[in-house]
C-alpha cells in the first residue's frame, strides 16, 4: 500500500501482504509517527516517533497473530 498525504508524507509497505517481516519506508519533511493497529483499532506497535530515516522501518510480523493490520503515519 502506498499513500500520500498533503504532499508532505509518503508511506510504502512491502511485501504486502507480509508473512514474516514487512519493511515500511517513510518519506516526510517533518517528524513522523508510524503506528501499527489491529482491525479492532488497538495499537500493537510504534515503529517511529520522530524524524523520518532513510533506512526502512522493520515490522516483525512473526510476533503478531495472523490477521489484518493497518499502518498509520502522521506528521
C-alpha positions as CSV (number, residue, x, y, z in Angstrom):
1,X,0.0,0.0,0.0
2,X,1.3,3.4,-0.9
3,X,-0.2,6.7,0.0
4,X,0.5,10.4,0.0
5,X,-1.0,12.9,2.4
6,X,-0.8,16.7,1.7
7,X,2.3,16.2,-0.3
8,X,4.3,16.1,2.9
9,X,4.3,12.4,3.7
10,X,4.7,9.2,1.7
11,X,4.4,5.7,3.0
12,X,5.2,2.3,1.4
13,X,4.8,-1.1,2.9
14,X,6.3,-4.2,1.3
15,X,5.8,-7.0,0.8
16,X,2.1,-6.6,1.1
17,X,0.7,-8.9,2.3
18,X,3.6,-9.9,4.6
19,X,4.2,-13.3,6.0
20,X,7.1,-12.9,8.4
21,X,8.5,-9.3,8.0
22,X,7.5,-6.1,6.5
23,X,9.6,-3.1,5.6
24,X,8.0,0.3,5.8
25,X,9.6,3.2,4.0
26,X,8.6,6.7,5.2
27,X,9.4,9.9,3.5
28,X,8.4,13.1,5.4
29,X,9.6,16.7,5.7
30,X,9.0,16.8,9.4
31,X,8.8,14.4,12.4
32,X,6.5,11.5,11.8
33,X,4.8,8.9,14.0
34,X,4.3,5.4,12.5
35,X,1.9,3.1,14.3
36,X,0.6,-0.3,13.6
37,X,-3.0,-1.1,14.6
38,X,-5.0,-4.3,14.6
39,X,-8.5,-4.4,13.0
40,X,-10.1,-3.6,16.4
41,X,-8.1,-0.3,16.5
42,X,-5.7,-1.4,19.2
43,X,-2.2,-0.1,18.9
44,X,0.2,-3.1,18.5
45,X,3.5,-1.3,17.7
46,X,5.0,2.1,17.4
47,X,7.7,1.9,14.7
48,X,8.8,5.5,14.7
49,X,8.1,8.7,16.7
50,X,10.5,11.4,15.5
51,X,12.5,12.3,12.4
52,X,12.0,10.1,9.3
53,X,15.0,7.9,8.5
54,X,16.5,6.9,5.1
55,X,16.5,3.2,6.2
56,X,13.2,1.3,6.1
57,X,11.5,0.5,9.3
58,X,11.1,-3.2,10.1
59,X,8.0,-4.9,11.4
60,X,8.4,-8.5,12.6
61,X,5.1,-9.9,11.7
62,X,6.0,-13.3,13.3
63,X,5.3,-11.7,16.7
64,X,1.7,-10.8,15.6
65,X,-1.3,-13.1,15.3
66,X,-2.3,-13.8,11.8
67,X,-4.7,-11.2,10.6
68,X,-5.1,-7.7,9.0
69,X,-3.2,-4.7,10.3
70,X,-3.2,-1.0,9.5
71,X,-0.1,1.1,9.3
72,X,-0.8,4.8,10.0
73,X,1.7,7.6,9.6
74,X,1.0,11.1,10.9
75,X,3.1,14.3,10.9
